[in-house]
Amino acid sequence: ETIRPGTIAEVTLPTATDEPSIAYRVMLPPEYSPRRLYPLLVVLRPEHKTTDETIAFWAGTAESPGWAARRGYIVIAPEYLPAEVRE
């Protein structure tokens, strides 16, 4: 799966067991190059926010880049609670 720099993408990783797959959101900085090293933020959502809201706060949008995008960070926001617990 290709992730476009400067945009938020949803990635799902399959597991080797009967456990549910692992989902997370990721944003590569707009100037991303695979030939360079980047700092990484792993952001966990607070109880009152969704994973999408949390990564949007740090990553921002193409029109209005967030803190991490402006400073060249990779951002990952894992979906660490099963759907039945989130709702």
PyMOL commands that set and color helices and strands:
alter all, ss='L'
color gray80, all
select helices_A, chain A and resi 51-59+67-71+83-86
alter helices_A, ss='H'
color red, helices_A
select strands_A, chain A and resi 8-13+22-27+40-42+74-78
alter strands_A, ss='S'
color yellow, strands_A
deselect
rebuild
show_as cartoon
